[in-house]
Amino acid sequence: RNHTTDVSKRLSETRFETLKRMVDLANTERCQLFVVGGDMFDTTQVPKKSVIAAARILSEFEGSCLVLPGNHDFVTGPPDDNWVVFQEACGDRVLVLTERRAYPLSSFGIDAIAYAAPCQNKHSKNHALAWLDDFEKDSSTKFHIGLAHGSFEGLSPDVEGDYYPMKRGDLEKHDLDLWLMGHIHKQFPEIAGDANRIFYPGTPEPDGFDCFHEGKAWILDIQANKRILARSVSTGQFRFTHLVVKLESRADLETLDNRFDETSFKQTLIKLSLDGSLSKDDHTQLGVILESIRSKVLFLKYDSTQVRLKLDPRDIDDEFTSQSFPHQLLTKLSQGNENLEAVSFLKEFNEACYSHFPDTQTIAEESTSFTGVSRPVFLGGL
C-alpha cells in the first residue's frame, strides 16, 4: 500500500505479534475456545514458513482452536492447500473447518457443536449456509455455535453482492445459540447487549487507512442459561489515521506540527489531506513542517496540492512594475478572494479575447481559491 520497505516489513511482522498477544490473552482469561472467523491469511499463496509460524503460535493456546477458511484464504484442495500444512503444524487441539458440516466438540471436552460455513472461492453471490436448511440439530447437545464468513446486510459495502452476502434472517432462522462471523473489518455490534447472538470481531490489527479502529476482538462468555456476556478487547499495535487539515497561517502550521509530539505517534501511519492558503514564506515553511512530522510518525503520506499561495501586496510589488497591468490585476485580486470587480473584469477580458482572436490562449493555474478557473465563462469559469 505504498509504504516503505521497512514499514511494510514491520506491519507484516506485527500480524504474528498480534496473534501471539491474543493467544496469551486468551490463556490468561482461561478461554476454552479460540475462534478465527476467516482470513487468517490474506491470500491462498502464503509462503509455507508463514503458514507454519501462524500454526505454531495458535498451538500455544491452552484450550482448543477452531479456524474457518475465509474468502481470502479459501479452501483450494490438495495438493496446494495451505490448510493441510497448517493443520499438520498445529496439532490435535486446532481444528480447521474446511467442510460445510457440523463438527462435534465433545472430543475437546466441550458440550457443543460447531456449524461451519467455510469459503471455497474468493467470490460468491451466495452465502455458504444452505447446507443447514436440511440439517436437524442434536437436541442432546447443549450449545450450538455457527461459524460463517461474508458480508452482512447493512454492515459492509458489498454493492455487487460478491462476498457471500448474508442477511440477519439467513442466520436467525437456524436457531443457533451464537454466530461467530468473519469478513467485516469493523467490530459488530458496537455495544453488545443480552439480545446479541451475531458477533463480528473486526480486524485484530489495522491494515489500511480505511481501518480507523485500533484492532479488536471479542471475549465471549456463554453461560449455562445461554446468556452471552460479551467484552470487546483492543488487540492492535499500529494505528492508521487520515486527517483533513485547513491551513491559513503560520500558527496553523505550528499547531499541525505540535499535534504529533506524543510518542504514541511512532506507532501511527498518517495520511494528511491539506487545504487552505498560505503566504509565500509560510508556503515554504510547510515543507519544513511536513519533514518534522515525518520524523515523529511511523509513516507519512500527504497531499498538499490544494494549499494555495496567498496574493501578498509585498510579493506583487517585488515581482511587477508599479501600475503595470499584472500589478494592477493582482493587487485587485489580493484584496479578497471574492473581489467581484476583478472577477468580472477577467470574464469580460477572456470573452473579448476569444471573440476577436479565437486562437488566443489565456493560461491560469487551477490550484487557486476560485473553483473552475480554466473553465469557459458560460460554464461558470473565468
ABEGO torsion letter per residue (X at the ends): XGBBAAAAAAAAAAAAAAAAAAAAAAAAAGBABBBBAEGABABAABBAAAAAAAAAAAAABABBBBBBBBAAABBAEOAABAAAAAAAAAEAABBBBABBBBBBAAAAGBBBBBBBBBBABABBABBAAAAAAABBBBAABABBBBBBBEBBBGABBBAAGABGBBBAAAAAAAGBABBBBBGBABBOBABBBAABABBBAEBABBAEAABABAEBBBBBBBBAAGBBBBBBBBABABBBBBBBBBBABAAAAAAAAAAAABAAAAABBBBBBBBEBBBAAAAAAAAAAAAAAAAABABBBBBAAABBBBBBAAAAAAABBBGBAAAAAAAAAAAEAABAAAAAAAAAAAAAAAAABAABBBBBBABBABBGAABBAAAGBX
